[in-house]
Structure formats: structure tokens, C-alpha cells
Amino acid sequence: MKGSTSKLNKLDIKKFANLFVSRTKIFLLAGLLGGMTACKDSLESELNQQSKTLNTLNIPGNDQPDYSDPFMKHISDLGSTTFYVGQYAKFNPMLNGDNIGGLSYTDYGHNTKYAWYYGSDKPNNANRNMGVVTDSIARFDTDTNYVFGAIDYDTYNLWEIKNVPGNVYHQTFEGMSHSALAQLAKDSLTAANADKDYTNGVYNFILSYGLWETRGAGFDLLSKGKKIALLAYSDVGFKQGPAPVGKTTRYEASPYIGGDENKRMSAPSQPLKFEGTAFVSVMTTNDQVYYPNSHGASAGTGLEFFLTDVSTATYAYGVNTDTLKMEFNGWYKIEIIREYSAGATGQMKVSFPDYPPIATFPEKVWGVHWNQSGAVNAKLFKAPNGINFSVYDSESDGNYFNMAISEPLFYGKTSTDVTTGLNNVYAAPKRQAAYSEPQLPREVVISGEYKEYISGAGIEVNFVFGGGRIYGTY
């Protein structure tokens, strides 16, 4: 689709194109969903209330090419697995013999204040690219991804339609009029509670001009489960691509968690402690044209990954609180305490203490600005992909914070109480296991997302944690 240029000179159009191509955003959050128990006045960590009796996790060395295709082979039954990518996607492996030959991948459409993400809400195939095979990285090819961009020249804020497959673009969007696209943008921004002036600016711009671009196709899955010795039924990792980050050779990353649905278990009825490894992706952003309430026009400028040492990531599942601690090499320690009450709200405390005094990545660039001093009220949100998240949003004077953490997904040996859904995972106001639960889960996986924009700069963080139960703590 070609837009009219009657109201813009060539310099404006070039400026818009450069801004559009360079600006990307990923919806990364962080927070933590704990158990459904009554809230206290304050949140106290339960990590130190249980003794540790097992310190035997080992992490293998660097990945080496292996043409026998070891990808995700730490999971015994890949054909029964489901994985959840953040809040808005999920996938199921499609097997070719014993190997993953492709994915059945589902995107769920959603509105944000900077973009409308197209999602068919129906499974699409992503074919495995059988190039060099490692135990942790697999490439999947998809249809060309189309992105529509519009910019409000009064504020230089960008609004986009993202994630449009090639066949959908040609069937639906290619011949769509400017007025139809403008109305679609207005409806999307209104649904996301965007600022009225910003909404009108985007609407008026699209009436005159808009630009469709391709963003490449395909993505990588970075599987980390093999590096966590006690994971046998589940996996954690990142989906990376297709949007590039600044001038780097890396691509935006989204966390995924999941595993063998036949081994999925209810939340336990007693305190347990899990020990494992956590991985985090940290993307710096340049929000130089930030406009309050729009959350638009931010671009990734750098991306780094950090991980914890063995035994420095722990998750305590408690009767009153859940506590997740992660100590990343070269980056922060993070502590997340989550307490859940009856109903749809709870409390959450997230802290980023102890940045390394001598760090390769300086805190001024790679650090967070908002360090929560006390507990905040969070909302329970059932994400479109089917798992629960605990979510907190804060916005004032152009500063914006958003955090969300997934519910913990538990896995263990098959029993009469195995559930592949959400009905028995949590029960309010008090956690309860199913009546006949004969066994306790042996492993747990959790993902978290966090983003902040403060005074023209921002950072977007996501993490995954996987761990095995420490025996002898019950």
C-alpha cells in the first residue's frame, strides 16, 4: 500500500522511514504469582525457613555442534509438551521421528499503547531449519512478517501494526484504505487507554500516509533446560526474533516455559523449596521521544544475557508467601516475594539489590531506576495463552513501570491427580492440593517480564527460572 505524500516533504518521509525501521519494542514485564493465601501487612521471605539438604546441580559446559540433534532431548516425551511464550503466544513441538521437525505456534492478538499485535489465535506452522544443530539452539522458519508504521509528527511517537503474516497481509491489509487503517489504529489505541491527543495524532497521520515494511521471518529458540540438571519434564528458554536490536546482531527475546503436560501437577499443599538456575535477557532502550501515556517510539539499543551460578537461584513455595531469589553473574541479585489473597488482587515486592561493584556492564546503562521499597498491590491476570500472571502497572509524569510474573508450573511423576489445565493449580483464598495427590512435584519453571521508562531512557528485562525440589525439606 502506498500512502499519499501531499502533506510531507521528502525529508519528513525519510526521517519517518528511518525512525520506523529502527524502532522496535518487546512487551517484557516482571512480577511474581505466588499462592492464593490471605495477605499479611508485610511480605516476609520464606527462603530461610527451610533447610537445604541437596546441593548437587551441575551445569554442562558450552554448547558444541551435535548432528544427532540433541535439542530439548532432556525431556523424555517431547510429543506431549506445551510451552508458553510470555503472555501472548504458545507452541507445541511437531515431531519428525524422535526429533523436533517444527512447531505448531499460536500468536494471540492484543492491543498496547504503542502497537496492535496481529494474532490469528489459531495455530500456524513454523518449520525447523536443520542447519548446524546444538543442544540449546534451534532455528524455525516462518512466513514473511509485515509491519505497518505511522508516526505522529507533533510528538514523533510511533504506532505500529506488528506480526502480520505474508498471506494475511496480501488477503486483508494490502488493499485496505487509509481511512480503514486510521480507524483500526484509533480503535486499538482507545482499547489500550492511550492518551487522546496521541491517539488523534496517529489517526490523522494515517489518513495521509503510512508505510508497510517487512521485518524478516523466522526465529530461534534458545533452550536452557539441559543446563539445569534436575529438569526432566520441563524446559525454560527464550524465543529470539525477528526484530533486531539496534546495531547489534541480536534479536529481541521473549521468555518461554513449559513441559510435558502429562507430568503437569497441581500446586503442592505444603511448603517446598526448589533449587536451580535462572537466565535473564536485558535490553536497553532509547525512549528519547517518549510521550506520556503513549509508550511509543522506543527502540532497543543493546541486548545482553546473564545467568546464575549453580545453587544461587532458589524458589521457596510457602504457605503464606512465595520467594524467588536469583543472583546473576555481572548483573543484579533479584528477590521477588509474592503473597496472594482471596479474590483477584494480592501483594508483590520486587527488589534489585547488590549490583556488582566492578562490572563489565555499568549499572548506569544496564541497571534499573525503580527499586521498589515496599509491597505493591498486584492483579491476577489470566493471559491469552492460558496461564496466570501477577501484574503491576504504575504510570505518572511520563514515567512508566510494568511487571508481570507467571504462575509457577509444577511437573512430576504421573499420578491420579495430574492436571493439564489451570483449575487445580491454585484455589483461593487458601492453597489446596487435590484430595488424592499421592506425590509432590519434582520440578518447577517460572518466567518474568519487566519494563520501565524513566526520563527518556528505558530498560526491558525478562527471565526464566527452572529448578528441582530439594529433598528433605518437608
Solvent accessible surface area in square Angstrom, and as a share of the most:
residue,aa,sasa,rsa
1,M,51,0.23
2,K,194,0.82
3,G,17,0.16
4,S,54,0.35
5,T,68,0.40
6,S,100,0.64
7,K,158,0.67
8,L,32,0.16
9,N,87,0.45
10,K,178,0.75
11,L,124,0.62
12,D,34,0.18
13,I,37,0.19
14,K,129,0.55
15,K,78,0.33
16,F,0,0.00
17,A,29,0.22
18,N,89,0.46
19,L,27,0.13
20,F,1,0.00
21,V,89,0.51
22,S,64,0.41
23,R,10,0.04
24,T,4,0.02
25,K,7,0.03
26,I,20,0.10
27,F,40,0.17
28,L,3,0.02
29,L,3,0.01
30,A,4,0.03
31,G,0,0.00
32,L,0,0.00
33,L,0,0.00
34,G,0,0.00
35,G,3,0.03
36,M,19,0.08
37,T,7,0.04
38,A,71,0.55
39,C,50,0.30
40,K,95,0.40
41,D,150,0.78
42,S,59,0.38
43,L,14,0.07
44,E,103,0.46
45,S,32,0.21
46,E,14,0.06
47,L,8,0.04
48,N,134,0.69
49,Q,125,0.56
50,Q,26,0.11
51,S,74,0.48
52,K,89,0.38
53,T,81,0.47
54,L,46,0.23
55,N,89,0.46
56,T,81,0.47
57,L,9,0.04
58,N,110,0.57
59,I,48,0.25
60,P,64,0.40
61,G,59,0.57
62,N,134,0.69
63,D,46,0.24
64,Q,121,0.54
65,P,80,0.51
66,D,54,0.28
67,Y,163,0.62
68,S,84,0.54
69,D,5,0.03
70,P,21,0.13
71,F,2,0.01
72,M,2,0.01
73,K,80,0.34
74,H,41,0.18
75,I,4,0.02
76,S,97,0.62
77,D,57,0.29
78,L,9,0.04
79,G,50,0.48
80,S,28,0.18
81,T,3,0.01
82,T,17,0.10
83,F,0,0.00
84,Y,18,0.07
85,V,9,0.05
86,G,5,0.05
87,Q,6,0.03
88,Y,44,0.17
89,A,6,0.05
90,K,59,0.25
91,F,0,0.00
92,N,54,0.27
93,P,13,0.08
94,M,67,0.30
95,L,77,0.38
96,N,113,0.58
97,G,64,0.62
98,D,116,0.60
99,N,47,0.24
100,I,2,0.01
101,G,28,0.27
102,G,0,0.00
103,L,1,0.00
104,S,26,0.17
105,Y,16,0.06
106,T,8,0.05
107,D,41,0.21
108,Y,39,0.15
109,G,31,0.30
110,H,25,0.11
111,N,63,0.33
112,T,10,0.06
113,K,40,0.17
114,Y,7,0.03
115,A,0,0.00
116,W,51,0.18
117,Y,34,0.13
118,Y,41,0.16
119,G,16,0.15
120,S,38,0.24
121,D,81,0.42
122,K,140,0.59
123,P,93,0.59
124,N,75,0.38
125,N,104,0.53
126,A,1,0.01
127,N,93,0.48
128,R,22,0.08
129,N,66,0.34
130,M,107,0.48
131,G,41,0.39
132,V,98,0.56
133,V,8,0.04
134,T,22,0.13
135,D,20,0.10
136,S,5,0.03
137,I,79,0.40
138,A,4,0.03
139,R,90,0.33
140,F,0,0.00
141,D,62,0.32
142,T,53,0.31
143,D,73,0.38
144,T,52,0.30
145,N,20,0.10
146,Y,34,0.13
147,V,2,0.01
148,F,0,0.00
149,G,0,0.00
150,A,0,0.00
151,I,0,0.00
152,D,8,0.04
153,Y,47,0.18
154,D,132,0.68
155,T,34,0.20
156,Y,62,0.23
157,N,0,0.00
158,L,5,0.03
159,W,0,0.00
160,E,5,0.02
161,I,0,0.00
162,K,15,0.06
163,N,41,0.21
164,V,0,0.00
165,P,34,0.22
166,G,5,0.05
167,N,79,0.40
168,V,22,0.13
169,Y,13,0.05
170,H,103,0.46
171,Q,146,0.65
172,T,71,0.41
173,F,5,0.02
174,E,75,0.34
175,G,76,0.73
176,M,41,0.18
177,S,59,0.38
178,H,41,0.18
179,S,64,0.41
180,A,44,0.34
181,L,0,0.00
182,A,0,0.00
183,Q,82,0.36
184,L,40,0.20
185,A,0,0.00
186,K,70,0.30
187,D,80,0.41
188,S,6,0.04
189,L,0,0.00
190,T,89,0.52
191,A,67,0.52
192,A,14,0.11
193,N,120,0.62
194,A,15,0.12
195,D,38,0.20
196,K,154,0.65
197,D,98,0.51
198,Y,0,0.00
199,T,7,0.04
200,N,50,0.26
201,G,15,0.14
202,V,0,0.00
203,Y,51,0.20
204,N,86,0.44
205,F,20,0.08
206,I,0,0.00
207,L,77,0.38
208,S,17,0.11
209,Y,15,0.06
210,G,2,0.02
211,L,38,0.19
212,W,24,0.09
213,E,57,0.25
214,T,76,0.44
215,R,29,0.11
216,G,39,0.38
217,A,38,0.29
218,G,4,0.04
219,F,10,0.04
220,D,39,0.20
221,L,0,0.00
222,L,22,0.11
223,S,2,0.01
224,K,34,0.14
225,G,0,0.00
226,K,86,0.37
227,K,29,0.12
228,I,3,0.01
229,A,58,0.45
230,L,40,0.20
231,L,7,0.03
232,A,34,0.27
233,Y,29,0.11
234,S,0,0.00
235,D,0,0.00
236,V,0,0.00
237,G,0,0.00
238,F,0,0.00
239,K,31,0.13
240,Q,21,0.09
241,G,10,0.10
242,P,40,0.25
243,A,10,0.08
244,P,56,0.35
245,V,0,0.00
246,G,42,0.41
247,K,209,0.89
248,T,54,0.31
249,T,131,0.76
250,R,91,0.33
251,Y,94,0.36
252,E,11,0.05
253,A,2,0.01
254,S,24,0.15
255,P,0,0.00
256,Y,0,0.00
257,I,0,0.00
258,G,0,0.00
259,G,0,0.00
260,D,1,0.01
261,E,23,0.10
262,N,74,0.38
263,K,40,0.17
264,R,3,0.01
265,M,3,0.01
266,S,0,0.00
267,A,2,0.02
268,P,0,0.00
269,S,70,0.45
270,Q,56,0.25
271,P,51,0.32
272,L,0,0.00
273,K,17,0.07
274,F,0,0.00
275,E,3,0.01
276,G,0,0.00
277,T,1,0.01
278,A,0,0.00
279,F,9,0.04
280,V,0,0.00
281,S,0,0.00
282,V,0,0.00
283,M,1,0.01
284,T,12,0.07
285,T,9,0.05
286,N,56,0.29
287,D,1,0.01
288,Q,117,0.52
289,V,34,0.19
290,Y,39,0.15
291,Y,53,0.20
292,P,58,0.37
293,N,56,0.29
294,S,0,0.00
295,H,8,0.04
296,G,0,0.00
297,A,4,0.03
298,S,2,0.01
299,A,10,0.08
300,G,2,0.02
301,T,68,0.39
302,G,9,0.09
303,L,6,0.03
304,E,39,0.18
305,F,59,0.25
306,F,12,0.05
307,L,66,0.33
308,T,1,0.00
309,D,72,0.37
310,V,53,0.31
311,S,29,0.18
312,T,44,0.26
313,A,0,0.00
314,T,16,0.09
315,Y,0,0.00
316,A,0,0.00
317,Y,2,0.01
318,G,0,0.00
319,V,68,0.39
320,N,55,0.28
321,T,3,0.01
322,D,0,0.00
323,T,0,0.00
324,L,0,0.00
325,K,66,0.28
326,M,3,0.01
327,E,73,0.33
328,F,6,0.02
329,N,68,0.35
330,G,30,0.29
331,W,2,0.01
332,Y,5,0.02
333,K,75,0.32
334,I,7,0.04
335,E,38,0.17
336,I,1,0.00
337,I,7,0.04
338,R,0,0.00
339,E,0,0.00
340,Y,0,0.00
341,S,21,0.13
342,A,57,0.44
343,G,51,0.49
344,A,63,0.48
345,T,66,0.38
346,G,4,0.03
347,Q,35,0.16
348,M,0,0.00
349,K,62,0.26
350,V,1,0.01
351,S,20,0.13
352,F,7,0.03
353,P,52,0.32
354,D,93,0.48
355,Y,30,0.11
356,P,33,0.21
357,P,139,0.87
358,I,164,0.83
359,A,31,0.24
360,T,119,0.69
361,F,48,0.20
362,P,69,0.44
363,E,80,0.36
364,K,184,0.78
365,V,82,0.47
366,W,29,0.10
367,G,2,0.02
368,V,19,0.11
369,H,109,0.48
370,W,52,0.18
371,N,82,0.42
372,Q,9,0.04
373,S,112,0.72
374,G,31,0.30
375,A,38,0.30
376,V,26,0.15
377,N,111,0.57
378,A,1,0.01
379,K,140,0.59
380,L,46,0.23
381,F,71,0.30
382,K,129,0.55
383,A,3,0.03
384,P,57,0.36
385,N,4,0.02
386,G,25,0.24
387,I,1,0.01
388,N,18,0.09
389,F,0,0.00
390,S,0,0.00
391,V,24,0.14
392,Y,40,0.15
393,D,76,0.39
394,S,34,0.22
395,E,60,0.27
396,S,68,0.44
397,D,144,0.74
398,G,10,0.09
399,N,43,0.22
400,Y,17,0.06
401,F,21,0.09
402,N,7,0.04
403,M,0,0.00
404,A,0,0.00
405,I,0,0.00
406,S,0,0.00
407,E,0,0.00
408,P,0,0.00
409,L,1,0.00
410,F,1,0.01
411,Y,0,0.00
412,G,0,0.00
413,K,120,0.51
414,T,84,0.49
415,S,19,0.13
416,T,124,0.72
417,D,13,0.07
418,V,38,0.22
419,T,16,0.10
420,T,75,0.43
421,G,34,0.32
422,L,35,0.17
423,N,142,0.73
424,N,71,0.37
425,V,3,0.02
426,Y,19,0.07
427,A,39,0.30
428,A,50,0.39
429,P,76,0.48
430,K,125,0.53
431,R,21,0.08
432,Q,114,0.51
433,A,25,0.19
434,A,33,0.25
435,Y,224,0.85
436,S,64,0.42
437,E,33,0.15
438,P,83,0.52
439,Q,70,0.31
440,L,37,0.18
441,P,0,0.00
442,R,60,0.22
443,E,0,0.00
444,V,0,0.00
445,V,0,0.00
446,I,0,0.00
447,S,2,0.01
448,G,0,0.00
449,E,4,0.02
450,Y,1,0.00
451,K,2,0.01
452,E,0,0.00
453,Y,2,0.01
454,I,30,0.15
455,S,103,0.66
456,G,33,0.32
457,A,44,0.34
458,G,7,0.07
459,I,2,0.01
460,E,0,0.00
461,V,2,0.01
462,N,0,0.00
463,F,2,0.01
464,V,0,0.00
465,F,0,0.00
466,G,0,0.00
467,G,0,0.00
468,G,0,0.00
469,R,17,0.06
470,I,2,0.01
471,Y,100,0.38
472,G,52,0.50
473,T,18,0.10
474,Y,133,0.51
